[in-house]
Amino acid sequence: MSKGFNFSLEKVLEIRQFQENKQAVKLHKSKKVLKSEEQKLDTLKDSKETTIKNQKNKTDKDYTININELRITKDYLNQLNKHIEQQNKKVLESDAAVKGELECLHEAVKDKKVVEKLKERYLDEFKKSKSQEENKQQDEIAVRQQNKTRKGAN
């Protein structure tokens, strides 16, 4: 940063940076929740598959069907299907939350970039102004030295 440059909206930039960081944390938490919900769904699906395989293996081995056991398995599978359906809804809700948080993060990043661009523009103007001042001073020094040499020559 150039010496003497003071950006009047520095506090606004700091606030925008804070908001961006805060939104990134929210997004991270939402993603963790989504991952957890997806894992629960996978566990339920695995339980269903295992139960179906176990029941098929029992029937294939014995060639006899125990009606009570079959009813219990059917009820259990119905419960699992209901839980899977509920868990699917939770996953969809969590996914929507992640997308919402991601959109908010994009907005926060965009808001911060606006202020950063403004800061860059002000800094460029400051540098240009400083450069013009220095050039003006150097020109003035050159004119004075030229005047001294003319007076000395006369």
N, C-alpha and C positions, 0 to 999 in steps of 0.2 A: 504494500500500500504506500502511496506517496506521502511524504512528510507534510503535515499541515492539512491534509484532507480530512474533513469532518462531514460525515453523511448524516443529515438531519433525521433520516428515517431508520437509523440503526436499531432503535428499540423495536420498531415495527418488524424489521427483518428478524430480530431475535425471537419475537413472538411467533412469527410465521415458522421459524425453524422449530420452535418448541411444539407448535401444533402439528407439524409434520412428524416429529418424533413420537408424539403422543398417538397419532393416528397409526403409525407403523406398529406401535406396541399393541394397539387394539386389533389390527389386522393379524398380527402374530397369534394373539390369544384366540381369535376366531378360527384361524387355521388349525390350532391345536384342538379346539372343540370339534371341528369338522372331522379331523383325523380320528379322534376318540369315538365319535358317532359311527364313522365308517368301520372301525375295528369291531364295535359292538354288533353292527349289522353282519359283518363277515363271520363273527362267532356264532350268531344265530343261524346263518345259512349253513355253516359247517355242522352245527348240531342237527339240523334237519337232514342233511345229507347222510350223516353218520347213522341217525335213527333209521332212515329208509334202508340203508345198506345192511344194518344189523337185522332188521325185520326180514329183508329178502334172504339173507344168509340163513336165518332160522328156518324159514319156510322151505328153502331149497334142501336143507339138511334133513329135516324131520319129515317132510311131506305131510305133516299134520298141522292143522291150524287150530290154535287155541283161541277161541272166540273172545274170551275176556282179555287176553293179552293183546289181541288185535284191536279191540275197542280202546284199550288204554293207549296203545300206540297211536291210533287214529286221533283220539282226544289230544294227546301230546302234540302231534303234528299240527292239528288245528290251532292249538295255543301258539305254537312256534310260528305258524303262518300269520296269526294276528300280531305277534310281537315283531315279526319281520316287516309287516305292513306299517306298524307304528314307527319302527326304527327307520324305515325308508322315508317317512314324513320328516323325522328329526334330521336325517341327513340332508334332505332337500332344504329344510329351514336353515340348517347350518351353512349349507352352500350359498344360499341367498344372503345370509349374514356376511359371509366372506366377500361375496361380490359387492355388497354395500360398503363394507369397510375399505375394499380396494378402490372403489370409486371415490370415497371420501379422501383416501390417501392421495389419489391422483389430483384431486382438487387442491389439497394442501400443498402438494409439490408445485402445482401451477401457480398458486398464490405466492409462494415463496420466490419462485423464479421471476415473477413480475417485479418484485421489489429488488431482487438481485440484478436484473437487467437495468433497472432504474439506477441502482448504485453504480454499475459499470458505466452507464452513460454519464452520470455526474462525475465519476472519476476521470473518464476520458476528457470531459470538458475542463476539469480542474487541471489535468496534465497539459492540455493544449493552452490553457490560460497561463500556466506557469512557464511553459516553453516560450510563449509570446512575450511574457514579462522579461525572461532571461535574454531573449533575442533583442528586445528593446534596450535593455541595460547594456548589452554588449555593443549594440549600435551606438548608443550614447557615449560609451567609453571610447570607441573607435573614432567618433567625431571629435571628442575632446582631444584625443591624442593627435589627430590630424590638425586641429586648430593650433595646438602647441607647436607642432613642427612647422607650421606656416608662420607663426609669430616668431619662432626662433630663426627662421630663414630670412625674415624681413629685416 
